[in-house]
């Protein structure tokens, strides 16, 4: 399955949900925003949103500091 993640084409062996994908990338914890095919997802939607071949995701980590 091919996905476009943050503008880069990625190939994954199997589908799953947005939450499972974020877990693979180590991004499920912390302050993260996810756009899936042009729609910003609420954190509660991650576990219910399937990832399919050709999907486009933008994953943004928020960092604090000064």
FIKE-954747 format. One record per residue: y, x, z of N, C-alpha, C in turn; residue in three letters. Coordinates in Angstrom, 1 decimal, decimal comma. Atoms other than C-alpha are relative to their C-alpha. Example, Ala and Ser with C-alpha at 12.3 -4.5 7.8 and 13.67 -1.06 7.14 Angstrom:
<pts>
@n_Y=-1,2 n_X=0,9 n_Z=0,0 ca_Y=-4,5 ca_X=12,3 ca_Z=7,8 c_Y=1,2 c_X=0,9 c_Z=0,0 res=ala;
@n_Y=-1,1 n_X=-0,9 n_Z=0,0 ca_Y=-1,1 ca_X=13,7 ca_Z=7,1 c_Y=1,1 c_X=-0,8 c_Z=0,8 res=ser;
</pts>
This chain:
<pts>
@n_Y=-1,2 n_X=0,8 n_Z=0,0 ca_Y=0,0 ca_X=0,0 ca_Z=0,0 c_Y=1,2 c_X=0,9 c_Z=0,0 res=unk;
@n_Y=-1,2 n_X=-0,8 n_Z=0,1 ca_Y=3,4 ca_X=1,4 ca_Z=-0,9 c_Y=1,2 c_X=-0,8 c_Z=0,6 res=unk;
@n_Y=-1,2 n_X=0,6 n_Z=-0,6 ca_Y=6,6 ca_X=0,7 ca_Z=1,1 c_Y=1,1 c_X=0,9 c_Z=-0,2 res=unk;
@n_Y=-1,2 n_X=-0,8 n_Z=0,0 ca_Y=10,1 ca_X=1,8 ca_Z=0,9 c_Y=0,7 c_X=0,0 c_Z=1,4 res=unk;
@n_Y=-0,5 n_X=-0,1 n_Z=-1,3 ca_Y=11,2 ca_X=3,0 ca_Z=4,3 c_Y=1,2 c_X=0,9 c_Z=0,1 res=unk;
@n_Y=-1,3 n_X=-0,8 n_Z=-0,1 ca_Y=14,8 ca_X=4,2 ca_Z=4,8 c_Y=0,2 c_X=0,7 c_Z=-1,3 res=unk;
@n_Y=-0,3 n_X=-0,6 n_Z=1,4 ca_Y=15,0 ca_X=4,8 ca_Z=1,0 c_Y=-1,1 c_X=1,0 c_Z=-0,5 res=unk;
@n_Y=1,1 n_X=-0,9 n_Z=0,4 ca_Y=11,8 ca_X=6,9 ca_Z=0,9 c_Y=-1,3 c_X=-0,8 c_Z=-0,2 res=unk;
@n_Y=1,2 n_X=0,7 n_Z=0,2 ca_Y=8,6 ca_X=5,7 ca_Z=-0,6 c_Y=-1,1 c_X=0,6 c_Z=0,9 res=unk;
@n_Y=1,1 n_X=-0,4 n_Z=-0,9 ca_Y=5,7 ca_X=5,8 ca_Z=1,9 c_Y=-1,3 c_X=-0,7 c_Z=-0,5 res=unk;
@n_Y=1,3 n_X=0,6 n_Z=0,3 ca_Y=2,0 ca_X=5,1 ca_Z=1,2 c_Y=-0,8 c_X=-0,1 c_Z=1,3 res=unk;
@n_Y=0,8 n_X=0,2 n_Z=-1,2 ca_Y=0,0 ca_X=3,5 ca_Z=4,0 c_Y=-1,4 c_X=-0,6 c_Z=-0,5 res=unk;
@n_Y=1,3 n_X=0,4 n_Z=0,3 ca_Y=-3,7 ca_X=2,8 ca_Z=4,0 c_Y=-0,2 c_X=-1,5 c_Z=0,2 res=unk;
@n_Y=0,2 n_X=1,4 n_Z=-0,2 ca_Y=-3,5 ca_X=-0,7 ca_Z=5,4 c_Y=1,2 c_X=-0,7 c_Z=0,5 res=unk;
@n_Y=-1,1 n_X=0,9 n_Z=-0,4 ca_Y=-1,2 ca_X=-3,6 ca_Z=6,2 c_Y=0,2 c_X=0,0 c_Z=1,5 res=unk;
@n_Y=-0,2 n_X=0,2 n_Z=-1,4 ca_Y=-0,3 ca_X=-4,9 ca_Z=9,6 c_Y=1,4 c_X=-0,7 c_Z=0,2 res=unk;
@n_Y=-1,3 n_X=0,6 n_Z=-0,3 ca_Y=3,0 ca_X=-6,0 ca_Z=11,2 c_Y=1,0 c_X=1,0 c_Z=0,1 res=unk;
@n_Y=-1,1 n_X=-0,9 n_Z=-0,2 ca_Y=6,4 ca_X=-4,5 ca_Z=11,6 c_Y=-0,2 c_X=0,7 c_Z=1,3 res=unk;
@n_Y=0,2 n_X=-0,7 n_Z=-1,3 ca_Y=5,6 ca_X=-3,8 ca_Z=15,2 c_Y=-1,0 c_X=1,1 c_Z=0,0 res=unk;
@n_Y=1,1 n_X=-1,0 n_Z=0,2 ca_Y=2,4 ca_X=-1,9 ca_Z=14,3 c_Y=0,6 c_X=1,2 c_Z=-0,7 res=unk;
@n_Y=-0,6 n_X=-1,1 n_Z=0,8 ca_Y=4,3 ca_X=0,1 ca_Z=11,7 c_Y=1,0 c_X=0,8 c_Z=0,9 res=unk;
@n_Y=-0,9 n_X=-0,7 n_Z=-0,9 ca_Y=7,0 ca_X=1,0 ca_Z=14,3 c_Y=-0,7 c_X=0,8 c_Z=1,0 res=unk;
@n_Y=0,8 n_X=-0,7 n_Z=-0,9 ca_Y=4,3 ca_X=2,0 ca_Z=16,7 c_Y=-0,5 c_X=1,3 c_Z=-0,6 res=unk;
@n_Y=0,4 n_X=-1,2 n_Z=0,7 ca_Y=2,9 ca_X=4,4 ca_Z=14,1 c_Y=1,1 c_X=1,1 c_Z=-0,1 res=unk;
@n_Y=-1,1 n_X=-0,9 n_Z=0,1 ca_Y=6,3 ca_X=5,9 ca_Z=13,7 c_Y=0,6 c_X=0,4 c_Z=1,3 res=unk;
@n_Y=-0,5 n_X=-0,3 n_Z=-1,3 ca_Y=6,9 ca_X=6,1 ca_Z=17,4 c_Y=1,4 c_X=-0,6 c_Z=0,3 res=unk;
@n_Y=-1,3 n_X=0,6 n_Z=-0,1 ca_Y=9,9 ca_X=3,8 ca_Z=17,1 c_Y=0,0 c_X=-1,3 c_Z=0,7 res=unk;
@n_Y=0,0 n_X=1,4 n_Z=-0,6 ca_Y=8,8 ca_X=0,7 ca_Z=19,0 c_Y=0,8 c_X=0,0 c_Z=1,3 res=unk;
@n_Y=-0,8 n_X=0,0 n_Z=-1,2 ca_Y=10,5 ca_X=1,8 ca_Z=22,2 c_Y=1,4 c_X=0,4 c_Z=-0,2 res=unk;
@n_Y=-1,4 n_X=-0,5 n_Z=0,1 ca_Y=14,2 ca_X=2,3 ca_Z=22,7 c_Y=0,8 c_X=-1,0 c_Z=-0,8 res=unk;
@n_Y=-1,0 n_X=0,8 n_Z=0,7 ca_Y=17,1 ca_X=0,9 ca_Z=20,8 c_Y=-0,2 c_X=0,2 c_Z=-1,5 res=unk;
@n_Y=0,4 n_X=-0,1 n_Z=1,4 ca_Y=15,9 ca_X=0,2 ca_Z=17,3 c_Y=0,4 c_X=-1,3 c_Z=-0,7 res=unk;
@n_Y=-0,2 n_X=1,2 n_Z=0,9 ca_Y=17,1 ca_X=-2,2 ca_Z=14,5 c_Y=-0,8 c_X=0,1 c_Z=-1,2 res=unk;
@n_Y=0,9 n_X=0,0 n_Z=1,1 ca_Y=14,9 ca_X=-3,2 ca_Z=11,7 c_Y=0,5 c_X=-1,1 c_Z=-1,0 res=unk;
@n_Y=-0,3 n_X=0,9 n_Z=1,1 ca_Y=15,8 ca_X=-4,7 ca_Z=8,3 c_Y=-1,2 c_X=-0,1 c_Z=-0,8 res=unk;
@n_Y=1,2 n_X=0,2 n_Z=0,8 ca_Y=12,8 ca_X=-6,1 ca_Z=6,4 c_Y=0,4 c_X=-0,8 c_Z=-1,2 res=unk;
@n_Y=-0,3 n_X=0,7 n_Z=1,2 ca_Y=13,4 ca_X=-7,0 ca_Z=2,8 c_Y=1,4 c_X=-0,7 c_Z=0,0 res=unk;
@n_Y=-1,3 n_X=0,5 n_Z=0,0 ca_Y=17,1 ca_X=-7,5 ca_Z=3,4 c_Y=0,4 c_X=-0,9 c_Z=1,2 res=unk;
@n_Y=-0,2 n_X=0,9 n_Z=-1,1 ca_Y=16,7 ca_X=-9,6 ca_Z=6,6 c_Y=-0,1 c_X=0,9 c_Z=1,3 res=unk;
@n_Y=0,1 n_X=-0,7 n_Z=-1,2 ca_Y=17,5 ca_X=-8,1 ca_Z=10,0 c_Y=-0,9 c_X=-0,8 c_Z=1,0 res=unk;
@n_Y=1,0 n_X=0,6 n_Z=-0,9 ca_Y=14,6 ca_X=-8,9 ca_Z=12,4 c_Y=0,4 c_X=0,1 c_Z=1,4 res=unk;
@n_Y=-0,1 n_X=-0,1 n_Z=-1,5 ca_Y=14,9 ca_X=-9,8 ca_Z=16,1 c_Y=-1,2 c_X=0,7 c_Z=0,5 res=unk;
@n_Y=1,2 n_X=-0,8 n_Z=-0,6 ca_Y=12,6 ca_X=-7,7 ca_Z=18,3 c_Y=-1,2 c_X=-1,0 c_Z=0,1 res=unk;
@n_Y=1,1 n_X=1,0 n_Z=-0,2 ca_Y=10,6 ca_X=-10,9 ca_Z=19,0 c_Y=-0,7 c_X=-0,3 c_Z=-1,3 res=unk;
@n_Y=0,6 n_X=0,3 n_Z=1,3 ca_Y=9,9 ca_X=-11,2 ca_Z=15,3 c_Y=-0,9 c_X=1,1 c_Z=-0,5 res=unk;
@n_Y=0,7 n_X=-1,2 n_Z=0,5 ca_Y=8,4 ca_X=-7,7 ca_Z=14,8 c_Y=-1,5 c_X=-0,3 c_Z=0,0 res=unk;
@n_Y=1,4 n_X=0,2 n_Z=-0,1 ca_Y=4,9 ca_X=-8,7 ca_Z=16,0 c_Y=-0,6 c_X=-1,1 c_Z=-0,9 res=unk;
@n_Y=0,4 n_X=1,1 n_Z=0,9 ca_Y=4,8 ca_X=-11,8 ca_Z=13,7 c_Y=0,3 c_X=0,2 c_Z=-1,4 res=unk;
@n_Y=-0,4 n_X=-0,3 n_Z=1,4 ca_Y=6,2 ca_X=-10,2 ca_Z=10,5 c_Y=-1,0 c_X=0,9 c_Z=-0,6 res=unk;
@n_Y=0,9 n_X=-0,9 n_Z=0,7 ca_Y=3,5 ca_X=-8,9 ca_Z=8,2 c_Y=0,7 c_X=1,0 c_Z=-0,9 res=unk;
@n_Y=-0,5 n_X=-1,0 n_Z=1,0 ca_Y=4,1 ca_X=-5,7 ca_Z=6,1 c_Y=-0,9 c_X=-0,1 c_Z=-1,2 res=unk;
@n_Y=0,8 n_X=0,1 n_Z=1,2 ca_Y=3,0 ca_X=-6,1 ca_Z=2,5 c_Y=0,4 c_X=1,1 c_Z=-1,0 res=unk;
@n_Y=-0,2 n_X=-0,9 n_Z=1,0 ca_Y=2,8 ca_X=-3,9 ca_Z=-0,5 c_Y=1,4 c_X=-0,3 c_Z=-0,7 res=unk;
@n_Y=-1,3 n_X=0,1 n_Z=0,6 ca_Y=6,3 ca_X=-3,3 ca_Z=-2,0 c_Y=1,2 c_X=-0,4 c_Z=0,9 res=unk;
@n_Y=-1,0 n_X=0,3 n_Z=-1,0 ca_Y=8,2 ca_X=-4,2 ca_Z=1,2 c_Y=1,0 c_X=1,1 c_Z=0,1 res=unk;
@n_Y=-1,0 n_X=-1,0 n_Z=-0,3 ca_Y=11,5 ca_X=-2,5 ca_Z=1,9 c_Y=0,5 c_X=-0,1 c_Z=1,4 res=unk;
@n_Y=-0,4 n_X=0,1 n_Z=-1,3 ca_Y=12,4 ca_X=-1,6 ca_Z=5,4 c_Y=1,1 c_X=1,1 c_Z=0,3 res=unk;
@n_Y=-1,0 n_X=-1,0 n_Z=-0,5 ca_Y=15,4 ca_X=0,1 ca_Z=7,0 c_Y=-0,2 c_X=0,0 c_Z=1,6 res=unk;
@n_Y=0,2 n_X=-0,1 n_Z=-1,4 ca_Y=14,7 ca_X=1,4 ca_Z=10,5 c_Y=1,1 c_X=0,9 c_Z=0,6 res=unk;
@n_Y=-1,1 n_X=-0,7 n_Z=-0,6 ca_Y=17,7 ca_X=2,5 ca_Z=12,6 c_Y=-0,1 c_X=0,2 c_Z=1,4 res=unk;
@n_Y=0,1 n_X=-0,4 n_Z=-1,4 ca_Y=17,6 ca_X=4,3 ca_Z=15,9 c_Y=1,5 c_X=0,1 c_Z=0,5 res=unk;
@n_Y=-1,4 n_X=-0,1 n_Z=-0,6 ca_Y=20,7 ca_X=3,9 ca_Z=18,2 c_Y=-0,1 c_X=1,1 c_Z=1,1 res=unk;
@n_Y=0,0 n_X=-1,1 n_Z=-1,0 ca_Y=21,5 ca_X=7,0 ca_Z=20,2 c_Y=1,3 c_X=0,0 c_Z=0,8 res=unk;
@n_Y=-1,2 n_X=-0,1 n_Z=-0,8 ca_Y=24,0 ca_X=7,4 ca_Z=23,0 c_Y=0,5 c_X=1,4 c_Z=0,1 res=unk;
@n_Y=-0,5 n_X=-1,3 n_Z=-0,2 ca_Y=26,1 ca_X=10,3 ca_Z=23,8 c_Y=1,5 c_X=0,1 c_Z=-0,1 res=unk;
@n_Y=-1,4 n_X=-0,1 n_Z=0,2 ca_Y=29,5 ca_X=11,6 ca_Z=23,6 c_Y=0,5 c_X=1,4 c_Z=-0,4 res=unk;
</pts>
